[in-house]
């Protein structure tokens, strides 16, 4: 069974403004992500890629992309990856995040989230580590997040 979010993504990306519309729908559901104006490039089980444009609203006092905007992009990608990758018998919630700021972030930022271990059904909860490198337009890694999602079996919701 395809997760509803993934079904919506696959339907919308066939249309000219589909990626924009999908991002708007995600930001409607989770308004805080709207602060970074994300665009999704890829969303499939085991992978989520998204970008944020280099705009004043994501800048810090130095004129570079703000550290928290990078954190938001990483968390968005990790969450969407979790949403479309889990077996329907499991649910997720962020448990923790550690980040490394590697260099000044200038230009459009490109994040790719991938799980560090296989995602499987389990009778007990377990940690799912996800790595999210973020690169600049030259392909240089400027930021890296390690996000841990806590996966648990769904109860009789």
Secondary structure, DSSP 8 states (H G I E B T S, - for coil): ---HHHHHHHHHTTSTTHHHHHHHHHHHHSGGGGGTTEEEEEEETTEEEEEE---GGGB-TTSSB-HHHHHHHHHHHHHHHHHHHS-TTEEEEEEEEEEEE-S---S-EEEEEEESS-----SS-EEEEEEEEEE-TTS-EEEEEEEEEEEEE----
